[in-house]
Amino acid sequence: MPLVNIELVEGVFEKSQKQDMIRKVTDAMVEIEGEAMRGVTWVRIHEVASGEWGIGGKTLTSADARTMQRDGK
């Protein structure tokens, strides 16, 4: 029974985008493991509050993450 955790900065992704992540990650796992594992493949999304995530010693906010998402960086 695989469990995949995805951690995101809160407020960056829409509900529909998170649903797409769950579906596509499940599909990827099933492609590796076989269709019989679909019903027991768990995908959880954890959202970390804006400002409680850091990269390279710098705090990352939701606005920073949206800028990175928009600019492709």
C-alpha positions, -999 to 999 in steps of 0.1 A, spaced: 0 0 0 20 30 -12 16 64 4 28 95 -15 31 128 4 31 161 -14 40 193 5 30 227 -9 31 262 3 -5 271 13 -25 293 -10 -5 287 -42 -25 259 -59 -62 259 -67 -83 230 -55 -86 217 -90 -48 217 -94 -44 197 -62 -70 172 -74 -51 169 -107 -19 162 -87 -36 134 -67 -50 118 -99 -18 121 -119 5 109 -91 -19 79 -85 -18 72 -123 21 73 -122 22 49 -93 -3 25 -110 18 26 -141 48 13 -121 29 -11 -98 0 -23 -118 -37 -15 -119 -45 -38 -90 -27 -12 -67 -50 18 -77 -75 12 -48 -47 11 -22 -25 39 -34 -28 69 -10 -18 104 -20 -18 131 7 -13 169 2 1 188 31 0 226 29 26 245 49 16 280 60 31 310 40 64 320 56 70 287 73 89 272 44 125 282 35 149 277 6 186 285 10 180 302 43 153 325 29 117 324 40 93 315 12 58 330 11 28 322 -10 35 353 -31 71 341 -37 59 307 -47 32 322 -71 59 343 -87 82 313 -91 52 294 -106 44 322 -130 80 328 -141 89 291 -144 117 294 -118 
